Amino acid sequence: MTDPATTPERAALQKIDTSVPHSARIWNYWLGGKDNYPVDEEAGDAYTAVFPGIVTIARSSRAFLRRSIGYLVSEAGIRQFLDVGTGLPTADNTHEVAQRLAPEARIVYVDNDPMVLAHARALLYSSAEGATAYVDADVTDPDRILAAAARTLDLTRPTALILSNILGHVADHDQARSIVDRLMSALPSGSYLSVNDGSLGIDPVFEQAQEAYNNSGAVPYNLRTVEAITSFFDGLQLVEPGVVPVTRWRPEPGSPAPETVAEHGGLARKP
């Protein structure tokens, strides 16, 4: 029997540098997760001191993911998901939402951060009827992503491609669009694209805080205009209400009137 203390996942986790803040752990902290350290909390608190709204953005982004997956499973009949740039596990991960509604759902997570992958493999478990896999690949290498995903997913069947807060890490917009186009070109008619990212032109304080963060030496994240985010869906059929602040995308019935946040997202079907 394998000793849990000697598994590759445990070994990777033991090598994590807890003296330096990490963007994925900071995001996890804002989401209320527990996979972070005091140094991440300090960095997260420093950001929120400038822009407290980042916590609302982070949690609204996660709520958008939950609602969009609910639509994909319950209304669109999707049973396969390719989640690129998944980040650290927290509440309501893609496979948890999907497999609660359809236990046979199959999910492939993609990230290029060894720490994220180690946490995912150690903490996330599929339903018995479905499948969950983890791929070590960068968003800028779509061919590698597709080849690895095909070992778990049947890419001749409709699949949902999820790009949540990941395209902002691709500075060049044309390159980001090319990545989306390449990934979607490998998926059949009836597949879906879900994108949400931080948006320009909504909150100048957010933009100032993000610029300071990018200049700190952390991995930069580039905000985009709503028009630029919308362009990722060119050639696809947008699901109502289109590309909107994530708080305004099909809010739960009876929920309070949603506020506008500087994070836009949408969902679209490949014809």
Backbone hydrogen bonds in HBPLUS format (Angstrom, degrees):
<---DONOR---> <-ACCEPTOR-->    atom                        ^
c    i                          cat <-CA-CA->   ^        H-A-AA   ^      H-
h    n   atom  resd res      DA  || num        DHA   H-A  angle D-A-AA Bond
n    s   type  num  typ     dist DA aas  dist angle  dist       angle   num
A0006-THR N   A0003-ASP O   2.85 MM   3  5.48 163.0  1.87 123.5 129.3     1
A0011-ALA N   A0007-THR O   2.93 MM   4  6.19 161.4  1.97 156.7 162.5     2
A0012-ALA N   A0008-PRO O   2.90 MM   4  6.08 156.1  1.96 146.4 152.4     3
A0013-LEU N   A0009-GLU O   2.96 MM   4  6.21 160.2  2.00 150.0 155.4     4
A0014-GLN N   A0010-ARG O   2.98 MM   4  6.17 149.9  2.07 146.9 154.7     5
A0015-LYS N   A0012-ALA O   3.11 MM   3  5.28 143.5  2.25 101.3 111.8     6
A0016-ILE N   A0013-LEU O   3.25 MM   3  5.45 166.3  2.27 107.9 112.0     7
A0025-ARG N   A0022-HIS O   3.08 MM   3  5.37 118.8  2.47 104.1 118.9     8
A0026-ILE N   A0022-HIS O   2.89 MM   4  6.16 151.7  1.97 154.9 164.4     9
A0027-TRP N   A0023-SER O   2.95 MM   4  6.18 162.7  1.98 152.6 156.2    10
A0028-ASN N   A0024-ALA O   3.01 MM   4  6.18 151.5  2.09 137.2 145.5    11
A0029-TYR N   A0025-ARG O   2.88 MM   4  6.13 145.2  2.01 140.8 150.1    12
A0029-TYR N   A0026-ILE O   3.06 MM   3  4.95 117.0  2.48  91.6 107.1    13
A0030-TRP N   A0026-ILE O   2.97 MM   4  6.35 157.1  2.02 152.2 157.6    14
A0031-LEU N   A0027-TRP O   3.00 MM   4  6.26 140.3  2.17 141.9 153.0    15
A0033-GLY N   A0028-ASN O   2.77 MM   5  5.04 153.5  1.84 163.8 154.6    16
A0032-GLY N   A0029-TYR O   2.97 MM   3  5.13 156.0  2.03 105.7 113.4    17
A0040-ASP N   A0037-TYR O   2.85 MM   3  5.31 129.2  2.11 113.1 126.8    18
A0041-GLU N   A0037-TYR O   3.05 MM   4  6.41 155.8  2.11 153.8 161.5    19
A0042-GLU N   A0038-PRO O   2.91 MM   4  6.13 154.8  1.97 149.7 156.1    20
A0043-ALA N   A0039-VAL O   3.15 MM   4  6.34 159.0  2.20 138.3 143.3    21
A0044-GLY N   A0040-ASP O   2.80 MM   4  5.99 160.7  1.84 150.4 156.5    22
A0045-ASP N   A0041-GLU O   2.80 MM   4  5.93 154.8  1.86 146.1 153.0    23
A0046-ALA N   A0042-GLU O   2.92 MM   4  6.13 146.1  2.04 142.5 151.9    24
A0047-TYR N   A0043-ALA O   3.08 MM   4  6.38 151.8  2.16 146.0 152.6    25
A0048-THR N   A0044-GLY O   2.98 MM   4  6.25 164.8  2.01 149.2 153.5    26
A0049-ALA N   A0045-ASP O   2.91 MM   4  6.02 133.4  2.13 138.1 149.9    27
A0050-VAL N   A0047-TYR O   3.02 MM   3  5.45 136.4  2.22 107.2 118.3    28
A0051-PHE N   A0047-TYR O   2.84 MM   4  6.11 166.8  1.86 153.4 157.9    29
A0054-ILE N   A0051-PHE O   3.23 MM   3  6.11 172.5  2.24 126.9 127.6    30
A0055-VAL N   A0052-PRO O   3.38 MM   3  6.40 160.8  2.42 127.9 128.8    31
A0057-ILE N   A0053-GLY O   3.00 MM   4  6.34 156.7  2.06 151.6 158.6    32
A0058-ALA N   A0054-ILE O   2.91 MM   4  6.10 164.8  1.93 148.1 151.6    33
A0059-ARG N   A0055-VAL O   3.02 MM   4  6.20 166.4  2.04 150.3 153.8    34
A0060-SER N   A0056-THR O   2.78 MM   4  5.81 147.9  1.88 145.1 154.9    35
A0061-SER N   A0057-ILE O   2.86 MM   4  5.96 149.7  1.95 148.1 155.9    36
A0062-ARG N   A0058-ALA O   3.20 MM   4  6.48 154.8  2.26 142.4 148.0    37
A0063-ALA N   A0059-ARG O   3.01 MM   4  6.21 151.6  2.10 139.0 146.9    38
A0064-PHE N   A0060-SER O   2.90 MM   4  6.10 150.3  1.99 143.8 151.5    39
A0065-LEU N   A0061-SER O   3.05 MM   4  6.35 155.8  2.11 145.4 151.7    40
A0066-ARG N   A0062-ARG O   3.03 MM   4  6.33 157.9  2.08 146.2 151.7    41
A0067-ARG N   A0063-ALA O   2.95 MM   4  6.22 163.8  1.98 151.4 155.2    42
A0068-SER N   A0064-PHE O   2.84 MM   4  5.97 163.5  1.87 155.0 159.9    43
A0069-ILE N   A0065-LEU O   3.00 MM   4  6.11 159.0  2.04 149.5 154.8    44
A0070-GLY N   A0066-ARG O   3.03 MM   4  6.20 153.8  2.10 142.5 150.2    45
A0071-TYR N   A0067-ARG O   2.98 MM   4  6.30 151.2  2.06 145.6 152.7    46
A0072-LEU N   A0068-SER O   2.92 MM   4  6.17 162.9  1.95 147.5 152.3    47
A0073-VAL N   A0069-ILE O   2.93 MM   4  6.13 160.0  1.97 155.6 159.2    48
A0074-SER N   A0070-GLY O   2.93 MM   4  5.85 162.4  1.96 149.3 153.3    49
A0075-GLU N   A0071-TYR O   2.82 MM   4  5.16 153.7  1.89 137.0 145.6    50
A0076-ALA N   A0071-TYR O   3.08 MM   5  6.45 149.0  2.18 152.4 157.1    51
A0078-ILE N   A0072-LEU O   2.83 MM   6  5.42 165.1  1.85 150.6 146.5    52
A0106-ARG N   A0079-ARG O   2.88 MM  27  6.26 161.6  1.91 157.7 160.5    53
A0160-ALA N   A0080-GLN O   2.90 MM  80  6.23 167.5  1.92 145.0 147.6    54
A0081-PHE N   A0106-ARG O   2.95 MM  25  6.38 147.4  2.06 154.3 163.7    55
A0108-VAL N   A0081-PHE O   2.91 MM  27  6.28 157.4  1.96 156.6 163.7    56
A0082-LEU N   A0160-ALA O   2.80 MM  78  6.11 164.6  1.82 165.6 165.9    57
A0162-ILE N   A0082-LEU O   2.84 MM  80  6.04 170.9  1.85 150.5 152.2    58
A0083-ASP N   A0108-VAL O   2.87 MM  25  6.14 157.3  1.92 162.5 169.6    59
A0110-VAL N   A0083-ASP O   2.82 MM  27  6.08 145.5  1.94 163.7 158.1    60
A0084-VAL N   A0162-ILE O   2.99 MM  78  6.13 156.5  2.05 166.2 166.9    61
A0085-GLY N   A0110-VAL O   2.64 MM  25  5.56 148.1  1.74 137.6 149.1    62
A0086-THR N   A0110-VAL O   3.25 MM  24  6.20 153.2  2.32 147.6 154.7    63
A0096-GLU N   A0093-ASN O   2.99 MM   3  5.29 120.9  2.35 104.9 120.5    64
A0097-VAL N   A0093-ASN O   3.07 MM   4  6.36 163.7  2.09 166.7 170.8    65
A0098-ALA N   A0094-THR O   2.98 MM   4  6.12 173.7  1.98 157.7 159.8    66
A0099-GLN N   A0095-HIS O   2.82 MM   4  5.65 162.0  1.85 140.1 146.3    67
A0100-ARG N   A0096-GLU O   3.09 MM   4  6.00 134.5  2.30 134.8 144.5    68
A0101-LEU N   A0098-ALA O   3.16 MM   3  5.47 129.6  2.43 101.4 113.3    69
A0102-ALA N   A0098-ALA O   2.77 MM   4  5.92 150.6  1.85 147.0 157.2    70
A0105-ALA N   A0102-ALA O   2.92 MM   3  5.67 166.0  1.94 134.5 135.5    71
A0131-ALA N   A0105-ALA O   3.35 MM  26  6.82 152.8  2.43 134.8 137.8    72
A0107-ILE N   A0131-ALA O   2.90 MM  24  6.24 158.7  1.95 145.6 151.3    73
A0133-ALA N   A0107-ILE O   2.95 MM  26  6.44 150.5  2.04 152.0 161.5    74
A0109-TYR N   A0133-ALA O   2.85 MM  24  6.18 170.9  1.86 156.3 155.7    75
A0135-VAL N   A0109-TYR O   2.75 MM  26  6.07 158.5  1.80 157.2 164.8    76
A0111-ASP N   A0135-VAL O   3.09 MM  24  6.50 160.5  2.13 172.2 176.9    77
A0137-ALA N   A0111-ASP O   3.11 MM  26  5.66 144.9  2.24 116.2 123.6    78
A0116-VAL N   A0113-ASP O   3.03 MM   3  5.32 115.5  2.46 105.9 120.7    79
A0117-LEU N   A0113-ASP O   3.05 MM   4  6.37 165.8  2.07 161.1 165.0    80
A0118-ALA N   A0114-PRO O   2.87 MM   4  5.98 153.4  1.94 144.4 151.9    81
A0119-HIS N   A0115-MET O   3.01 MM   4  6.23 163.8  2.03 150.6 154.3    82
A0120-ALA N   A0116-VAL O   2.88 MM   4  6.09 161.9  1.91 151.1 156.9    83
A0121-ARG N   A0117-LEU O   2.92 MM   4  6.06 170.8  1.93 152.0 154.1    84
A0122-ALA N   A0118-ALA O   3.08 MM   4  6.14 146.5  2.19 140.8 150.0    85
A0123-LEU N   A0119-HIS O   2.89 MM   4  5.91 141.1  2.04 150.3 160.1    86
A0124-LEU N   A0120-ALA O   2.93 MM   4  5.44 160.5  1.97 151.7 152.8    87
A0141-ASP N   A0138-ASP O   2.90 MM   3  5.49 160.3  1.94 124.7 126.5    88
A0145-ILE N   A0141-ASP O   3.17 MM   4  6.51 158.7  2.22 151.2 157.8    89
A0146-LEU N   A0142-PRO O   2.92 MM   4  6.13 165.2  1.94 153.9 156.7    90
A0147-ALA N   A0143-ASP O   3.03 MM   4  6.16 162.0  2.06 146.7 151.7    91
A0148-ALA N   A0144-ARG O   3.04 MM   4  6.18 162.5  2.07 149.4 153.8    92
A0149-ALA N   A0145-ILE O   2.85 MM   4  5.99 159.7  1.89 152.2 158.8    93
A0150-ALA N   A0146-LEU O   3.03 MM   4  6.09 147.9  2.14 144.9 151.8    94
A0151-ARG N   A0148-ALA O   3.15 MM   3  5.68 161.8  2.19 112.0 117.7    95
A0152-THR N   A0149-ALA O   2.95 MM   3  5.66 162.0  1.98 121.1 126.6    96
A0153-LEU N   A0149-ALA O   2.82 MM   4  5.86 171.8  1.83 162.7 165.0    97
A0157-ARG N   A0154-ASP O   2.94 MM   3  5.74 165.4  1.96 125.7 129.3    98
A0192-TYR N   A0159-THR O   3.08 MM  33  6.41 154.8  2.14 133.4 139.7    99
A0161-LEU N   A0192-TYR O   2.85 MM  31  6.16 168.8  1.87 156.7 155.9   100
A0194-SER N   A0161-LEU O   2.87 MM  33  6.16 162.7  1.90 171.3 171.7   101
A0163-LEU N   A0194-SER O   2.85 MM  31  6.07 164.7  1.87 163.9 169.1   102
A0196-ASN N   A0163-LEU O   3.34 MM  33  6.82 152.9  2.42 146.7 145.8   103
A0165-ASN N   A0196-ASN O   2.74 MM  31  5.79 165.7  1.76 169.2 168.1   104
A0169-HIS N   A0166-ILE O   2.99 MM   3  5.68 163.1  2.02 118.4 124.0   105
A0170-VAL N   A0167-LEU O   2.98 MM   3  5.35 163.1  2.01 112.3 117.5   106
A0222-ASN N   A0168-GLY O   2.64 MM  54  4.58 178.9  1.64 130.0 130.4   107
A0176-ALA N   A0172-ASP O   3.00 MM   4  6.32 157.9  2.05 150.5 157.1   108
A0177-ARG N   A0173-HIS O   2.89 MM   4  6.18 160.6  1.93 154.4 159.0   109
A0178-SER N   A0174-ASP O   2.94 MM   4  6.12 151.3  2.02 142.3 150.7   110
A0179-ILE N   A0175-GLN O   2.95 MM   4  6.25 151.3  2.04 150.8 157.8   111
A0180-VAL N   A0176-ALA O   3.11 MM   4  6.43 164.2  2.14 151.2 154.4   112
A0181-ASP N   A0177-ARG O   2.88 MM   4  6.09 165.6  1.90 152.2 156.6   113
A0182-ARG N   A0178-SER O   2.90 MM   4  6.06 155.9  1.96 146.0 152.4   114
A0183-LEU N   A0179-ILE O   3.02 MM   4  6.25 167.4  2.04 155.2 158.0   115
A0184-MET N   A0180-VAL O   2.91 MM   4  6.07 168.5  1.92 156.6 160.2   116
A0185-SER N   A0181-ASP O   2.86 MM   4  5.87 144.1  1.99 141.5 151.3   117
A0186-ALA N   A0183-LEU O   3.28 MM   3  5.62 146.3  2.40 103.3 112.0   118
A0187-LEU N   A0184-MET O   3.04 MM   3  5.24 160.0  2.08 108.5 115.0   119
A0191-SER N   A0188-PRO O   3.13 MM   3  5.92 142.4  2.28 141.9 143.9   120
A0190-GLY N   A0270-LYS O   2.87 MM  80  5.41 174.9  1.87 153.6 155.3   121
A0270-LYS N   A0191-SER O   2.74 MM  79  5.35 166.7  1.76 157.4 157.8   122
A0193-LEU N   A0268-ALA O   2.83 MM  75  5.33 153.8  1.90 151.1 159.7   123
A0268-ALA N   A0193-LEU O   2.96 MM  75  5.33 151.5  2.05 144.9 154.1   124
A0195-VAL N   A0266-GLY O   3.21 MM  71  5.79 158.4  2.25 153.1 159.6   125
A0266-GLY N   A0195-VAL O   2.97 MM  71  5.79 147.3  2.08 157.7 168.2   126
A0197-ASP N   A0264-HIS O   2.98 MM  67  5.77 152.3  2.05 160.8 164.5   127
A0264-HIS N   A0197-ASP O   2.99 MM  67  5.77 143.6  2.13 172.2 160.9   128
A0224-ARG N   A0198-GLY O   3.27 MM  26  6.66 164.7  2.29 143.4 143.5   129
A0199-SER N   A0262-ALA O   2.98 MM  63  5.06 165.4  2.00 114.6 117.8   130
A0200-LEU N   A0224-ARG O   2.71 MM  24  5.20 153.9  1.78 119.1 125.0   131
A0206-PHE N   A0203-ASP O   3.13 MM   3  5.40 121.4  2.49 105.1 118.5   132
A0207-GLU N   A0203-ASP O   3.17 MM   4  6.55 156.7  2.23 149.9 156.7   133
A0208-GLN N   A0204-PRO O   2.95 MM   4  6.20 151.3  2.03 144.5 151.7   134
A0209-ALA N   A0205-VAL O   2.94 MM   4  6.17 160.6  1.98 148.8 154.1   135
A0210-GLN N   A0206-PHE O   2.87 MM   4  6.09 157.7  1.92 152.0 158.2   136
A0211-GLU N   A0207-GLU O   2.97 MM   4  6.11 154.4  2.04 142.5 149.4   137
A0212-ALA N   A0208-GLN O   3.03 MM   4  6.26 158.2  2.08 147.7 153.2   138
A0213-TYR N   A0209-ALA O   2.99 MM   4  6.23 153.9  2.06 143.4 150.9   139
A0214-ASN N   A0210-GLN O   2.86 MM   4  6.11 161.8  1.89 151.8 156.2   140
A0215-ASN N   A0211-GLU O   3.02 MM   4  6.22 142.3  2.17 141.9 151.7   141
A0216-SER N   A0213-TYR O   3.02 MM   3  5.15 159.2  2.07 107.1 113.4   142
A0229-ILE N   A0225-THR O   3.02 MM   4  6.38 158.9  2.07 152.2 157.7   143
A0230-THR N   A0226-VAL O   2.87 MM   4  6.07 158.2  1.91 149.0 155.5   144
A0231-SER N   A0227-GLU O   3.06 MM   4  6.25 138.6  2.24 137.8 148.1   145
A0232-PHE N   A0229-ILE O   3.20 MM   3  5.75 156.1  2.26 111.8 118.3   146
A0233-PHE N   A0230-THR O   3.00 MM   3  5.76 162.1  2.03 121.9 127.3   147
A0234-ASP N   A0231-SER O   3.17 MM   3  5.28 168.4  2.18 112.2 112.9   148
A0236-LEU N   A0233-PHE O   2.95 MM   3  5.45 153.8  2.02 145.5 145.1   149
A0237-GLN N   A0269-ARG O   2.82 MM  32  4.96 175.8  1.83 149.7 150.8   150
A0269-ARG N   A0237-GLN O   2.79 MM  32  4.96 158.8  1.84 135.5 135.3   151
A0239-VAL N   A0267-LEU O   2.78 MM  28  5.64 176.1  1.78 158.1 156.7   152
A0242-GLY N   A0239-VAL O   2.90 MM   3  5.71 158.0  1.95 135.3 135.5   153
A0244-VAL N   A0265-GLY O   3.14 MM  21  5.80 149.9  2.23 160.1 154.0   154
A0265-GLY N   A0244-VAL O   2.97 MM  21  5.80 158.9  2.01 155.7 156.6   155
A0248-ARG N   A0245-PRO O   2.69 MM   3  5.42 154.5  1.75 126.4 134.8   156
A0246-VAL N   A0263-GLU O   2.84 MM  17  6.02 160.5  1.88 155.2 156.7   157
A0249-TRP N   A0246-VAL O   3.37 MM   3  5.28 168.7  2.38 102.0 104.8   158
A0255-SER N   A0252-GLU O   3.04 MM   3  5.54 156.6  2.09 141.3 140.2   159
